[in-house]
């Protein structure tokens, strides 16, 4: 088995700059390689795989175009002890839009596919949904402290996640939209834990892609259990991402606090669907995300 070097481990799994989680090596014109830390035990974190795949796609695009959307599928669990190769297909380079398709491979097998679209900026009228009035992140507790006390071994293993910061907003906090029966919702402040280059918008977008996979799937199971970082009991369900889509509406900084407003309109057939919107501190809607996840009872049929 090929083991990551000390340098690669520090770049992807160690406590260090958040940007190191997105680093990939260029092997050839359309071929890149990266390492991903574990999300669940012995499974590469899907948000990091998606972020590195988007990084690979962006490396083949001229700097005048910015990514505006991505659509992806998780095909097989990734192995965090082995490198992941990202093959980029330059599907189209039009006057305004460009499209790339990326396949992530381990041991010759596809584990993830991503299609991303890039475009030149253009002037247009703007409108958006209003950001909910929620407590500021500075007024909320750090969930990592709860996680560390509840499961210190699990917390110690998850060193990659400790390069970011998050704050969960209590469901009874003033200013939140009224809960709708059958539609669990959660609101979380997120940001990279270390500064990112302000002039590298591709890096900002890839960082948000990583952050978007932290809590969205768990929204579909809130009627069954709290998020991993807030749980003190063993999980009751098996949860795994099936697909993930994002749309990027306006420029933003992923190393500044962003509000992730999430809701889940449906769960059935062993699957749960969740929608989310990212807002900047000044109320700008900067991105949207949709994810479907596998949801199965760990106890089996009852």
JOWO-V798860 format. One line per field, one symbol per residue. psi: psi as a letter, one per 20 degrees, with the letter a starting at -180 (. if undefined). A space follows every 10 residues. Layout:
psi = ???
//
This chain:
psi = poqqrgghgh hhiroaphhh hjpqpohagk prprpqrqfr pkppphhhgg ghghggghij qqiiqqpiqq pqpogqpqoi iqqppoppon gqnaggqqpq ppppqpkjpp iqqppqpqqq qqqqqqrrqp pqorqqhijq qoihhggghh mhggghhlhh hjjrqqpppq ijqqiqqpqp pjnqqqpppq qqiqqqphjn hghgghghgg hijhighhhi jhihqrqgii qiqqqiqppp pgrpqqpogq qrpijqpppo oqqoiqprkj qqpqqqppqr hjjpohqqqp qpqpoqphia q.
//
